[in-house]
Structure formats: C-alpha cells, structure tokens
C-alpha cells in the first residue's frame, strides 16, 4: 500500500493494490473508491483531506513524500 499526498490540492490517495482503475464511485462527498475490472477495490481518494481530518493539519501529521496524487 502506498499513500500519496497532494497538499496543494488538499487530497490524499491510498493505492491499495497495483492495478488499473476500471471504475470509480463517490461514496460520500469527496470520498472516491476506485475499482479494477474484476470489481476489486484498488484505491481510495480523499478530497478536502485537511477539512475531513478535523483538528490539526493532516499534511503535517503524516510522514510521507509530498507528490502529486
């Protein structure tokens, strides 16, 4: 699993398994699930991540390489 953070876009993406995305579903405002051709969950995108994280800054509280999501 890999987590990608884009502070400028205020977004976090969790790559769960290495697979091509076939479809996506927004399950809640700003929460998008990505699926492969077999319907397996391959990734999760969180938009407006700092707001959804509540108090504190999610980008300062996680130790990850900053890269485009």
Predicted model as a PDB file, atoms N, CA, C, CB and O in Angstrom, pLDDT in the B-factor column:
MODEL        1                                                                  
ATOM      1  N   UNK A   1       0.858  -1.174   0.000  1.00 88.00           N  
ATOM      2  CA  UNK A   1       0.000   0.000   0.000  1.00 88.00           C  
ATOM      3  C   UNK A   1       0.902   1.233   0.000  1.00 88.00           C  
ATOM      4  CB  UNK A   1      -0.975   0.000   1.233  1.00 88.00           C  
ATOM      5  O   UNK A   1       1.946   1.266   0.651  1.00 88.00           O  
ATOM      6  N   UNK A   2       0.471   2.231  -0.741  1.00 91.00           N  
ATOM      7  CA  UNK A   2       1.211   3.484  -0.823  1.00 91.00           C  
ATOM      8  C   UNK A   2       0.234   4.639  -0.633  1.00 91.00           C  
ATOM      9  CB  UNK A   2       1.967   3.607  -2.184  1.00 91.00           C  
ATOM     10  O   UNK A   2      -0.888   4.605  -1.140  1.00 91.00           O  
ATOM     11  N   UNK A   3       0.668   5.656   0.097  1.00 90.00           N  
ATOM     12  CA  UNK A   3      -0.150   6.841   0.283  1.00 90.00           C  
ATOM     13  C   UNK A   3       0.518   7.998  -0.450  1.00 90.00           C  
ATOM     14  CB  UNK A   3      -0.344   7.165   1.797  1.00 90.00           C  
ATOM     15  O   UNK A   3       1.705   8.269  -0.268  1.00 90.00           O  
ATOM     16  N   UNK A   4      -0.271   8.674  -1.281  1.00 89.00           N  
ATOM     17  CA  UNK A   4       0.212   9.858  -1.990  1.00 89.00           C  
ATOM     18  C   UNK A   4      -0.554  11.070  -1.468  1.00 89.00           C  
ATOM     19  CB  UNK A   4       0.040   9.707  -3.545  1.00 89.00           C  
ATOM     20  O   UNK A   4      -1.773  11.030  -1.296  1.00 89.00           O  
ATOM     21  N   UNK A   5       0.188  12.144  -1.220  1.00 87.00           N  
ATOM     22  CA  UNK A   5      -0.410  13.355  -0.665  1.00 87.00           C  
ATOM     23  C   UNK A   5      -0.137  14.513  -1.614  1.00 87.00           C  
ATOM     24  CB  UNK A   5       0.148  13.659   0.760  1.00 87.00           C  
ATOM     25  O   UNK A   5       0.993  14.706  -2.064  1.00 87.00           O  
ATOM     26  N   UNK A   6      -1.170  15.275  -1.911  1.00 88.00           N  
ATOM     27  CA  UNK A   6      -1.037  16.489  -2.711  1.00 88.00           C  
ATOM     28  C   UNK A   6      -1.561  17.641  -1.861  1.00 88.00           C  
ATOM     29  CB  UNK A   6      -1.817  16.376  -4.084  1.00 88.00           C  
ATOM     30  O   UNK A   6      -2.761  17.915  -1.832  1.00 88.00           O  
ATOM     31  N   UNK A   7      -0.644  18.308  -1.174  1.00 84.00           N  
ATOM     32  CA  UNK A   7      -1.040  19.383  -0.259  1.00 84.00           C  
ATOM     33  C   UNK A   7      -1.693  20.544  -1.002  1.00 84.00           C  
ATOM     34  CB  UNK A   7       0.173  19.886   0.522  1.00 84.00           C  
ATOM     35  O   UNK A   7      -2.628  21.158  -0.488  1.00 84.00           O  
ATOM     36  N   UNK A   8      -1.215  20.850  -2.199  1.00 88.00           N  
ATOM     37  CA  UNK A   8      -1.785  21.957  -2.962  1.00 88.00           C  
ATOM     38  C   UNK A   8      -3.240  21.692  -3.324  1.00 88.00           C  
ATOM     39  CB  UNK A   8      -0.971  22.203  -4.226  1.00 88.00           C  
ATOM     40  O   UNK A   8      -4.058  22.612  -3.327  1.00 88.00           O  
ATOM     41  N   UNK A   9      -3.565  20.441  -3.629  1.00 90.00           N  
ATOM     42  CA  UNK A   9      -4.942  20.067  -3.980  1.00 90.00           C  
ATOM     43  C   UNK A   9      -5.747  19.653  -2.748  1.00 90.00           C  
ATOM     44  CB  UNK A   9      -4.936  18.926  -5.002  1.00 90.00           C  
ATOM     45  O   UNK A   9      -6.951  19.414  -2.843  1.00 90.00           O  
ATOM     46  N   UNK A  10      -5.076  19.567  -1.580  1.00 89.00           N  
ATOM     47  CA  UNK A  10      -5.718  19.118  -0.345  1.00 89.00           C  
ATOM     48  C   UNK A  10      -6.341  17.742  -0.543  1.00 89.00           C  
ATOM     49  CB  UNK A  10      -6.790  20.129   0.112  1.00 89.00           C  
ATOM     50  O   UNK A  10      -7.505  17.516  -0.212  1.00 89.00           O  
ATOM     51  N   UNK A  11      -5.533  16.814  -1.097  1.00 91.00           N  
ATOM     52  CA  UNK A  11      -6.027  15.479  -1.413  1.00 91.00           C  
ATOM     53  C   UNK A  11      -5.042  14.404  -0.948  1.00 91.00           C  
ATOM     54  CB  UNK A  11      -6.282  15.351  -2.919  1.00 91.00           C  
ATOM     55  O   UNK A  11      -3.829  14.613  -0.911  1.00 91.00           O  
ATOM     56  N   UNK A  12      -5.603  13.257  -0.599  1.00 92.00           N  
ATOM     57  CA  UNK A  12      -4.819  12.084  -0.214  1.00 92.00           C  
ATOM     58  C   UNK A  12      -5.322  10.920  -1.046  1.00 92.00           C  
ATOM     59  CB  UNK A  12      -4.930  11.781   1.330  1.00 92.00           C  
ATOM     60  O   UNK A  12      -6.529  10.749  -1.219  1.00 92.00           O  
ATOM     61  N   UNK A  13      -4.384  10.106  -1.568  1.00 94.00           N  
ATOM     62  CA  UNK A  13      -4.772   8.918  -2.326  1.00 94.00           C  
ATOM     63  C   UNK A  13      -4.072   7.711  -1.741  1.00 94.00           C  
ATOM     64  CB  UNK A  13      -4.433   9.073  -3.830  1.00 94.00           C  
ATOM     65  O   UNK A  13      -2.855   7.719  -1.557  1.00 94.00           O  
ATOM     66  N   UNK A  14      -4.835   6.676  -1.450  1.00 94.00           N  
ATOM     67  CA  UNK A  14      -4.287   5.416  -0.951  1.00 94.00           C  
ATOM     68  C   UNK A  14      -4.338   4.393  -2.080  1.00 94.00           C  
ATOM     69  CB  UNK A  14      -5.074   4.907   0.307  1.00 94.00           C  
ATOM     70  O   UNK A  14      -5.414   3.995  -2.525  1.00 94.00           O  
ATOM     71  N   UNK A  15      -3.153   3.971  -2.540  1.00 95.00           N  
ATOM     72  CA  UNK A  15      -3.055   2.885  -3.514  1.00 95.00           C  
ATOM     73  C   UNK A  15      -3.068   1.583  -2.721  1.00 95.00           C  
ATOM     74  CB  UNK A  15      -1.751   3.011  -4.413  1.00 95.00           C  
ATOM     75  O   UNK A  15      -2.119   1.302  -1.988  1.00 95.00           O  
ATOM     76  N   UNK A  16      -4.112   0.792  -2.851  1.00 96.00           N  
ATOM     77  CA  UNK A  16      -4.218  -0.443  -2.085  1.00 96.00           C  
ATOM     78  C   UNK A  16      -3.518  -1.603  -2.764  1.00 96.00           C  
ATOM     79  CB  UNK A  16      -5.663  -0.788  -1.859  1.00 96.00           C  
ATOM     80  O   UNK A  16      -2.788  -2.357  -2.121  1.00 96.00           O  
ATOM     81  N   UNK A  17      -3.738  -1.750  -4.075  1.00 95.00           N  
ATOM     82  CA  UNK A  17      -3.057  -2.786  -4.856  1.00 95.00           C  
ATOM     83  C   UNK A  17      -2.684  -2.194  -6.212  1.00 95.00           C  
ATOM     84  CB  UNK A  17      -3.961  -4.063  -5.028  1.00 95.00           C  
ATOM     85  O   UNK A  17      -3.364  -1.295  -6.705  1.00 95.00           O  
ATOM     86  N   UNK A  18      -1.605  -2.695  -6.816  1.00 94.00           N  
ATOM     87  CA  UNK A  18      -1.214  -2.167  -8.127  1.00 94.00           C  
ATOM     88  C   UNK A  18      -2.099  -2.759  -9.225  1.00 94.00           C  
ATOM     89  CB  UNK A  18       0.277  -2.473  -8.416  1.00 94.00           C  
ATOM     90  O   UNK A  18      -1.886  -3.890  -9.662  1.00 94.00           O  
ATOM     91  N   UNK A  19      -3.072  -1.999  -9.656  1.00 95.00           N  
ATOM     92  CA  UNK A  19      -3.987  -2.455 -10.706  1.00 95.00           C  
ATOM     93  C   UNK A  19      -4.538  -1.239 -11.434  1.00 95.00           C  
ATOM     94  CB  UNK A  19      -5.147  -3.321 -10.113  1.00 95.00           C  
ATOM     95  O   UNK A  19      -4.586  -0.140 -10.883  1.00 95.00           O  
ATOM     96  N   UNK A  20      -4.947  -1.446 -12.663  1.00 97.00           N  
ATOM     97  CA  UNK A  20      -5.529  -0.374 -13.455  1.00 97.00           C  
ATOM     98  C   UNK A  20      -6.950  -0.090 -12.976  1.00 97.00           C  
ATOM     99  CB  UNK A  20      -5.523  -0.736 -14.956  1.00 97.00           C  
ATOM    100  O   UNK A  20      -7.719  -1.013 -12.708  1.00 97.00           O  
ATOM    101  N   UNK A  21      -7.287   1.181 -12.871  1.00 97.00           N  
ATOM    102  CA  UNK A  21      -8.623   1.582 -12.430  1.00 97.00           C  
ATOM    103  C   UNK A  21      -9.603   1.435 -13.587  1.00 97.00           C  
ATOM    104  CB  UNK A  21      -8.620   3.042 -11.898  1.00 97.00           C  
ATOM    105  O   UNK A  21      -9.398   1.987 -14.668  1.00 97.00           O  
ATOM    106  N   UNK A  22     -10.664   0.686 -13.341  1.00 98.00           N  
ATOM    107  CA  UNK A  22     -11.702   0.485 -14.344  1.00 98.00           C  
ATOM    108  C   UNK A  22     -12.905   1.395 -14.090  1.00 98.00           C  
ATOM    109  CB  UNK A  22     -12.143  -0.978 -14.358  1.00 98.00           C  
ATOM    110  O   UNK A  22     -13.524   1.899 -15.028  1.00 98.00           O  
ATOM    111  N   UNK A  23     -13.226   1.597 -12.811  1.00 98.00           N  
ATOM    112  CA  UNK A  23     -14.375   2.429 -12.466  1.00 98.00           C  
ATOM    113  C   UNK A  23     -14.157   3.084 -11.110  1.00 98.00           C  
ATOM    114  CB  UNK A  23     -15.672   1.595 -12.458  1.00 98.00           C  
ATOM    115  O   UNK A  23     -13.319   2.651 -10.319  1.00 98.00           O  
ATOM    116  N   UNK A  24     -14.924   4.130 -10.861  1.00 98.00           N  
ATOM    117  CA  UNK A  24     -14.840   4.866  -9.601  1.00 98.00           C  
ATOM    118  C   UNK A  24     -16.241   5.151  -9.095  1.00 98.00           C  
ATOM    119  CB  UNK A  24     -14.043   6.184  -9.773  1.00 98.00           C  
ATOM    120  O   UNK A  24     -17.197   5.250  -9.865  1.00 98.00           O  
ATOM    121  N   UNK A  25     -16.337   5.283  -7.770  1.00 98.00           N  
ATOM    122  CA  UNK A  25     -17.633   5.557  -7.146  1.00 98.00           C  
ATOM    123  C   UNK A  25     -17.420   6.545  -6.004  1.00 98.00           C  
ATOM    124  CB  UNK A  25     -18.309   4.239  -6.629  1.00 98.00           C  
ATOM    125  O   UNK A  25     -16.614   6.296  -5.108  1.00 98.00           O  
ATOM    126  N   UNK A  26     -18.136   7.658  -6.035  1.00 97.00           N  
ATOM    127  CA  UNK A  26     -18.084   8.606  -4.925  1.00 97.00           C  
ATOM    128  C   UNK A  26     -19.092   8.137  -3.895  1.00 97.00           C  
ATOM    129  CB  UNK A  26     -18.381  10.081  -5.394  1.00 97.00           C  
ATOM    130  O   UNK A  26     -20.299   8.235  -4.117  1.00 97.00           O  
ATOM    131  N   UNK A  27     -18.604   7.624  -2.760  1.00 97.00           N  
ATOM    132  CA  UNK A  27     -19.468   7.034  -1.744  1.00 97.00           C  
ATOM    133  C   UNK A  27     -19.945   8.053  -0.720  1.00 97.00           C  
ATOM    134  CB  UNK A  27     -18.746   5.914  -1.043  1.00 97.00           C  
ATOM    135  O   UNK A  27     -20.893   7.798   0.022  1.00 97.00           O  
ATOM    136  N   UNK A  28     -19.297   9.193  -0.682  1.00 95.00           N  
ATOM    137  CA  UNK A  28     -19.625  10.275   0.227  1.00 95.00           C  
ATOM    138  C   UNK A  28     -18.967  11.505  -0.394  1.00 95.00           C  
ATOM    139  CB  UNK A  28     -19.123   9.996   1.728  1.00 95.00           C  
ATOM    140  O   UNK A  28     -18.015  11.349  -1.159  1.00 95.00           O  
ATOM    141  N   UNK A  29     -19.427  12.710  -0.105  1.00 95.00           N  
ATOM    142  CA  UNK A  29     -18.805  13.876  -0.727  1.00 95.00           C  
ATOM    143  C   UNK A  29     -17.286  13.903  -0.519  1.00 95.00           C  
ATOM    144  CB  UNK A  29     -19.424  15.150  -0.170  1.00 95.00           C  
ATOM    145  O   UNK A  29     -16.803  13.982   0.610  1.00 95.00           O  
ATOM    146  N   UNK A  30     -16.548  13.836  -1.626  1.00 95.00           N  
ATOM    147  CA  UNK A  30     -15.097  13.890  -1.565  1.00 95.00           C  
ATOM    148  C   UNK A  30     -14.405  12.587  -1.227  1.00 95.00           C  
ATOM    149  CB  UNK A  30     -14.705  14.886  -0.590  1.00 95.00           C  
ATOM    150  O   UNK A  30     -13.187  12.580  -1.047  1.00 95.00           O  
ATOM    151  N   UNK A  31     -15.128  11.485  -1.132  1.00 96.00           N  
ATOM    152  CA  UNK A  31     -14.532  10.177  -0.867  1.00 96.00           C  
ATOM    153  C   UNK A  31     -14.823   9.292  -2.086  1.00 96.00           C  
ATOM    154  CB  UNK A  31     -15.103   9.533   0.471  1.00 96.00           C  
ATOM    155  O   UNK A  31     -15.970   8.931  -2.348  1.00 96.00           O  
ATOM    156  N   UNK A  32     -13.759   8.951  -2.825  1.00 97.00           N  
ATOM    157  CA  UNK A  32     -13.929   8.210  -4.068  1.00 97.00           C  
ATOM    158  C   UNK A  32     -13.209   6.871  -3.963  1.00 97.00           C  
ATOM    159  CB  UNK A  32     -13.400   9.025  -5.274  1.00 97.00           C  
ATOM    160  O   UNK A  32     -12.034   6.808  -3.601  1.00 97.00           O  
ATOM    161  N   UNK A  33     -13.934   5.804  -4.287  1.00 98.00           N  
ATOM    162  CA  UNK A  33     -13.370   4.464  -4.305  1.00 98.00           C  
ATOM    163  C   UNK A  33     -13.110   4.068  -5.749  1.00 98.00           C  
ATOM    164  CB  UNK A  33     -14.316   3.445  -3.608  1.00 98.00           C  
ATOM    165  O   UNK A  33     -13.961   4.268  -6.616  1.00 98.00           O  
ATOM    166  N   UNK A  34     -11.933   3.506  -6.011  1.00 98.00           N  
ATOM    167  CA  UNK A  34     -11.556   3.061  -7.348  1.00 98.00           C  
ATOM    168  C   UNK A  34     -11.508   1.537  -7.382  1.00 98.00           C  
ATOM    169  CB  UNK A  34     -10.190   3.663  -7.768  1.00 98.00           C  
ATOM    170  O   UNK A  34     -11.025   0.898  -6.448  1.00 98.00           O  
ATOM    171  N   UNK A  35     -12.019   0.964  -8.481  1.00 98.00           N  
ATOM    172  CA  UNK A  35     -12.107  -0.485  -8.637  1.00 98.00           C  
ATOM    173  C   UNK A  35     -11.416  -0.933  -9.917  1.00 98.00           C  
ATOM    174  CB  UNK A  35     -13.571  -0.936  -8.642  1.00 98.00           C  
ATOM    175  O   UNK A  35     -11.334  -0.175 -10.883  1.00 98.00           O  
ATOM    176  N   UNK A  36     -10.915  -2.173  -9.923  1.00 98.00           N  
ATOM    177  CA  UNK A  36     -10.354  -2.748 -11.146  1.00 98.00           C  
ATOM    178  C   UNK A  36     -11.469  -3.430 -11.941  1.00 98.00           C  
ATOM    179  CB  UNK A  36      -9.213  -3.759 -10.816  1.00 98.00           C  
ATOM    180  O   UNK A  36     -12.635  -3.383 -11.550  1.00 98.00           O  
ATOM    181  N   UNK A  37     -11.107  -4.056 -13.046  1.00 97.00           N  
ATOM    182  CA  UNK A  37     -12.093  -4.676 -13.935  1.00 97.00           C  
ATOM    183  C   UNK A  37     -12.856  -5.818 -13.265  1.00 97.00           C  
ATOM    184  CB  UNK A  37     -11.408  -5.190 -15.182  1.00 97.00           C  
ATOM    185  O   UNK A  37     -13.966  -6.146 -13.683  1.00 97.00           O  
ATOM    186  N   UNK A  38     -12.270  -6.426 -12.230  1.00 97.00           N  
ATOM    187  CA  UNK A  38     -12.934  -7.519 -11.508  1.00 97.00           C  
ATOM    188  C   UNK A  38     -13.783  -7.030 -10.346  1.00 97.00           C  
ATOM    189  CB  UNK A  38     -11.907  -8.496 -10.996  1.00 97.00           C  
ATOM    190  O   UNK A  38     -14.413  -7.830  -9.653  1.00 97.00           O  
ATOM    191  N   UNK A  39     -13.803  -5.723 -10.130  1.00 97.00           N  
ATOM    192  CA  UNK A  39     -14.589  -5.166  -9.031  1.00 97.00           C  
ATOM    193  C   UNK A  39     -13.849  -5.094  -7.715  1.00 97.00           C  
ATOM    194  CB  UNK A  39     -15.818  -5.967  -8.844  1.00 97.00           C  
ATOM    195  O   UNK A  39     -14.449  -4.800  -6.681  1.00 97.00           O  
ATOM    196  N   UNK A  40     -12.533  -5.361  -7.737  1.00 97.00           N  
ATOM    197  CA  UNK A  40     -11.728  -5.276  -6.517  1.00 97.00           C  
ATOM    198  C   UNK A  40     -11.395  -3.816  -6.211  1.00 97.00           C  
ATOM    199  CB  UNK A  40     -10.428  -6.109  -6.656  1.00 97.00           C  
ATOM    200  O   UNK A  40     -11.106  -3.041  -7.122  1.00 97.00           O  
ATOM    201  N   UNK A  41     -11.434  -3.445  -4.945  1.00 98.00           N  
ATOM    202  CA  UNK A  41     -11.077  -2.098  -4.516  1.00 98.00           C  
ATOM    203  C   UNK A  41      -9.569  -1.930  -4.660  1.00 98.00           C  
ATOM    204  CB  UNK A  41     -11.534  -1.831  -3.048  1.00 98.00           C  
ATOM    205  O   UNK A  41      -8.802  -2.683  -4.060  1.00 98.00           O  
ATOM    206  N   UNK A  42      -9.136  -0.942  -5.456  1.00 97.00           N  
ATOM    207  CA  UNK A  42      -7.707  -0.743  -5.689  1.00 97.00           C  
ATOM    208  C   UNK A  42      -7.187   0.563  -5.103  1.00 97.00           C  
ATOM    209  CB  UNK A  42      -7.421  -0.778  -7.166  1.00 97.00           C  
ATOM    210  O   UNK A  42      -5.982   0.704  -4.897  1.00 97.00           O  
ATOM    211  N   UNK A  43      -8.080   1.529  -4.827  1.00 97.00           N  
ATOM    212  CA  UNK A  43      -7.620   2.790  -4.283  1.00 97.00           C  
ATOM    213  C   UNK A  43      -8.738   3.609  -3.673  1.00 97.00           C  
ATOM    214  CB  UNK A  43      -6.944   3.581  -5.345  1.00 97.00           C  
ATOM    215  O   UNK A  43      -9.919   3.408  -3.958  1.00 97.00           O  
ATOM    216  N   UNK A  44      -8.328   4.541  -2.823  1.00 96.00           N  
ATOM    217  CA  UNK A  44      -9.266   5.440  -2.144  1.00 96.00           C  
ATOM    218  C   UNK A  44      -8.713   6.850  -2.247  1.00 96.00           C  
ATOM    219  CB  UNK A  44      -9.486   5.027  -0.642  1.00 96.00           C  
ATOM    220  O   UNK A  44      -7.559   7.098  -1.895  1.00 96.00           O  
ATOM    221  N   UNK A  45      -9.537   7.775  -2.732  1.00 96.00           N  
ATOM    222  CA  UNK A  45      -9.142   9.176  -2.815  1.00 96.00           C  
ATOM    223  C   UNK A  45      -9.975   9.986  -1.832  1.00 96.00           C  
ATOM    224  CB  UNK A  45      -9.309   9.720  -4.261  1.00 96.00           C  
ATOM    225  O   UNK A  45     -11.190   9.813  -1.733  1.00 96.00           O  
ATOM    226  N   UNK A  46      -9.301  10.873  -1.107  1.00 94.00           N  
ATOM    227  CA  UNK A  46      -9.967  11.741  -0.139  1.00 94.00           C  
ATOM    228  C   UNK A  46      -9.681  13.184  -0.548  1.00 94.00           C  
ATOM    229  CB  UNK A  46      -9.480  11.451   1.337  1.00 94.00           C  
ATOM    230  O   UNK A  46      -8.540  13.642  -0.499  1.00 94.00           O  
ATOM    231  N   UNK A  47     -10.727  13.887  -0.948  1.00 94.00           N  
ATOM    232  CA  UNK A  47     -10.611  15.295  -1.319  1.00 94.00           C  
ATOM    233  C   UNK A  47     -10.963  16.156  -0.109  1.00 94.00           C  
ATOM    234  CB  UNK A  47     -11.533  15.636  -2.531  1.00 94.00           C  
ATOM    235  O   UNK A  47     -11.689  15.709   0.779  1.00 94.00           O  
ATOM    236  N   UNK A  48     -10.458  17.380  -0.067  1.00 92.00           N  
ATOM    237  CA  UNK A  48     -10.628  18.256   1.109  1.00 92.00           C  
ATOM    238  C   UNK A  48     -10.137  17.532   2.360  1.00 92.00           C  
ATOM    239  CB  UNK A  48     -12.124  18.685   1.279  1.00 92.00           C  
ATOM    240  O   UNK A  48     -10.782  17.570   3.408  1.00 92.00           O  
ATOM    241  N   UNK A  49      -8.998  16.879   2.234  1.00 88.00           N  
ATOM    242  CA  UNK A  49      -8.478  16.000   3.283  1.00 88.00           C  
ATOM    243  C   UNK A  49      -8.234  16.710   4.606  1.00 88.00           C  
ATOM    244  CB  UNK A  49      -7.202  15.368   2.823  1.00 88.00           C  
ATOM    245  O   UNK A  49      -8.548  16.163   5.663  1.00 88.00           O  
ATOM    246  N   UNK A  50      -7.680  17.920   4.569  1.00 84.00           N  
ATOM    247  CA  UNK A  50      -7.394  18.594   5.837  1.00 84.00           C  
ATOM    248  C   UNK A  50      -8.674  18.935   6.584  1.00 84.00           C  
ATOM    249  CB  UNK A  50      -6.580  19.863   5.594  1.00 84.00           C  
ATOM    250  O   UNK A  50      -8.710  18.874   7.813  1.00 84.00           O  
ATOM    251  N   UNK A  51      -9.720  19.291   5.857  1.00 85.00           N  
ATOM    252  CA  UNK A  51     -11.010  19.591   6.493  1.00 85.00           C  
ATOM    253  C   UNK A  51     -11.628  18.323   7.074  1.00 85.00           C  
ATOM    254  CB  UNK A  51     -11.980  20.240   5.479  1.00 85.00           C  
ATOM    255  O   UNK A  51     -12.180  18.351   8.174  1.00 85.00           O  
ATOM    256  N   UNK A  52     -11.542  17.228   6.354  1.00 82.00           N  
ATOM    257  CA  UNK A  52     -12.132  15.963   6.807  1.00 82.00           C  
ATOM    258  C   UNK A  52     -11.369  15.363   7.985  1.00 82.00           C  
ATOM    259  CB  UNK A  52     -12.170  14.962   5.658  1.00 82.00           C  
ATOM    260  O   UNK A  52     -11.930  14.586   8.757  1.00 82.00           O  
ATOM    261  N   UNK A  53     -10.091  15.720   8.126  1.00 75.00           N  
ATOM    262  CA  UNK A  53      -9.278  15.181   9.217  1.00 75.00           C  
ATOM    263  C   UNK A  53      -9.598  15.851  10.552  1.00 75.00           C  
ATOM    264  CB  UNK A  53      -7.799  15.349   8.897  1.00 75.00           C  
ATOM    265  O   UNK A  53      -9.171  15.371  11.602  1.00 75.00           O  
ATOM    266  N   UNK A  54     -10.339  16.945  10.521  1.00 65.00           N  
ATOM    267  CA  UNK A  54     -10.693  17.623  11.762  1.00 65.00           C  
ATOM    268  C   UNK A  54      -9.557  18.507  12.242  1.00 65.00           C  
ATOM    269  CB  UNK A  54     -11.057  16.610  12.838  1.00 65.00           C  
ATOM    270  O   UNK A  54      -8.846  19.113  11.441  1.00 65.00           O  
ATOM    271  N   UNK A  55      -9.396  18.574  13.541  1.00 51.00           N  
ATOM    272  CA  UNK A  55      -8.381  19.443  14.135  1.00 51.00           C  
ATOM    273  C   UNK A  55      -6.990  19.013  13.680  1.00 51.00           C  
ATOM    274  CB  UNK A  55      -8.476  19.418  15.676  1.00 51.00           C  
ATOM    275  O   UNK A  55      -6.705  17.824  13.537  1.00 51.00           O  
ATOM    276  N   UNK A  56      -6.144  19.992  13.460  1.00 54.00           N  
ATOM    277  CA  UNK A  56      -4.772  19.698  13.040  1.00 54.00           C  
ATOM    278  C   UNK A  56      -4.651  19.663  11.531  1.00 54.00           C  
ATOM    279  CB  UNK A  56      -4.309  18.374  13.624  1.00 54.00           C  
ATOM    280  O   UNK A  56      -5.648  19.703  10.811  1.00 54.00           O  
ATOM    281  N   UNK A  57      -3.445  19.591  11.074  1.00 58.00           N  
ATOM    282  CA  UNK A  57      -3.168  19.576   9.648  1.00 58.00           C  
ATOM    283  C   UNK A  57      -2.702  18.188   9.250  1.00 58.00           C  
ATOM    284  CB  UNK A  57      -2.112  20.640   9.272  1.00 58.00           C  
ATOM    285  O   UNK A  57      -1.630  17.752   9.668  1.00 58.00           O  
ATOM    286  N   UNK A  58      -3.484  17.496   8.456  1.00 58.00           N  
ATOM    287  CA  UNK A  58      -3.157  16.131   8.054  1.00 58.00           C  
ATOM    288  C   UNK A  58      -1.818  16.063   7.343  1.00 58.00           C  
ATOM    289  CB  UNK A  58      -4.245  15.572   7.158  1.00 58.00           C  
ATOM    290  O   UNK A  58      -1.135  15.042   7.428  1.00 58.00           O  
ATOM    291  N   UNK A  59      -1.423  17.116   6.646  1.00 57.00           N  
ATOM    292  CA  UNK A  59      -0.189  17.102   5.892  1.00 57.00           C  
ATOM    293  C   UNK A  59       1.032  17.242   6.786  1.00 57.00           C  
ATOM    294  CB  UNK A  59      -0.202  18.198   4.870  1.00 57.00           C  
ATOM    295  O   UNK A  59       2.131  16.861   6.386  1.00 57.00           O  
ATOM    296  N   UNK A  60       0.865  17.774   7.971  1.00 57.00           N  
ATOM    297  CA  UNK A  60       1.969  17.851   8.917  1.00 57.00           C  
ATOM    298  C   UNK A  60       2.006  16.639   9.832  1.00 57.00           C  
ATOM    299  CB  UNK A  60       1.867  19.119   9.743  1.00 57.00           C  
ATOM    300  O   UNK A  60       3.056  16.329  10.395  1.00 57.00           O  
ATOM    301  N   UNK A  61       0.885  15.947   9.992  1.00 53.00           N  
ATOM    302  CA  UNK A  61       0.828  14.839  10.944  1.00 53.00           C  
ATOM    303  C   UNK A  61       1.206  13.499  10.335  1.00 53.00           C  
ATOM    304  CB  UNK A  61      -0.547  14.746  11.526  1.00 53.00           C  
ATOM    305  O   UNK A  61       1.385  12.526  11.067  1.00 53.00           O  
ATOM    306  N   UNK A  62       1.332  13.421   9.007  1.00 55.00           N  
ATOM    307  CA  UNK A  62       1.753  12.170   8.372  1.00 55.00           C  
ATOM    308  C   UNK A  62       3.139  12.372   7.785  1.00 55.00           C  
ATOM    309  CB  UNK A  62       0.740  11.719   7.270  1.00 55.00           C  
ATOM    310  O   UNK A  62       3.446  13.443   7.262  1.00 55.00           O  
ATOM    311  N   UNK A  63       3.960  11.365   7.868  1.00 50.00           N  
ATOM    312  CA  UNK A  63       5.320  11.435   7.364  1.00 50.00           C  
ATOM    313  C   UNK A  63       5.379  10.723   6.028  1.00 50.00           C  
ATOM    314  CB  UNK A  63       6.324  10.818   8.367  1.00 50.00           C  
ATOM    315  O   UNK A  63       5.685   9.532   5.965  1.00 50.00           O  
ATOM    316  N   UNK A  64       5.084  11.455   4.951  1.00 48.00           N  
ATOM    317  CA  UNK A  64       5.090  10.878   3.607  1.00 48.00           C  
ATOM    318  C   UNK A  64       5.806  11.815   2.658  1.00 48.00           C  
ATOM    319  CB  UNK A  64       3.652  10.600   3.113  1.00 48.00           C  
ATOM    320  O   UNK A  64       5.964  13.005   2.934  1.00 48.00           O  
ATOM    321  N   UNK A  65       6.235  11.265   1.540  1.00 47.00           N  
ATOM    322  CA  UNK A  65       6.807  12.100   0.490  1.00 47.00           C  
ATOM    323  C   UNK A  65       5.691  12.902  -0.154  1.00 47.00           C  
ATOM    324  CB  UNK A  65       7.558  11.244  -0.568  1.00 47.00           C  
ATOM    325  O   UNK A  65       4.644  12.345  -0.484  1.00 47.00           O  
ATOM    326  N   UNK A  66       5.890  14.172  -0.334  1.00 44.00           N  
ATOM    327  CA  UNK A  66       4.901  15.019  -0.980  1.00 44.00           C  
ATOM    328  C   UNK A  66       5.015  14.824  -2.483  1.00 44.00           C  
ATOM    329  CB  UNK A  66       5.092  16.516  -0.590  1.00 44.00           C  
ATOM    330  O   UNK A  66       6.060  15.111  -3.066  1.00 44.00           O  
ATOM    331  N   UNK A  67       3.965  14.345  -3.108  1.00 46.00           N  
ATOM    332  CA  UNK A  67       3.946  14.168  -4.551  1.00 46.00           C  
ATOM    333  C   UNK A  67       2.519  14.307  -5.047  1.00 46.00           C  
ATOM    334  CB  UNK A  67       4.539  12.799  -4.953  1.00 46.00           C  
ATOM    335  O   UNK A  67       1.566  14.205  -4.275  1.00 46.00           O  
ATOM    336  N   UNK A  68       2.385  14.537  -6.322  1.00 42.00           N  
ATOM    337  CA  UNK A  68       1.048  14.717  -6.908  1.00 42.00           C  
ATOM    338  C   UNK A  68       0.245  13.450  -6.771  1.00 42.00           C  
ATOM    339  CB  UNK A  68       1.140  15.123  -8.386  1.00 42.00           C  
ATOM    340  O   UNK A  68       0.737  12.351  -7.025  1.00 42.00           O  
ATOM    341  N   UNK A  69      -1.007  13.618  -6.362  1.00 39.00           N  
ATOM    342  CA  UNK A  69      -1.904  12.475  -6.268  1.00 39.00           C  
ATOM    343  C   UNK A  69      -2.488  12.295  -7.616  1.00 39.00           C  
ATOM    344  CB  UNK A  69      -3.006  12.660  -5.191  1.00 39.00           C  
ATOM    345  O   UNK A  69      -3.292  11.387  -7.825  1.00 39.00           O  
TER     346      UNK A  69                                                      
ENDMDL                                                                          
END                                                                             
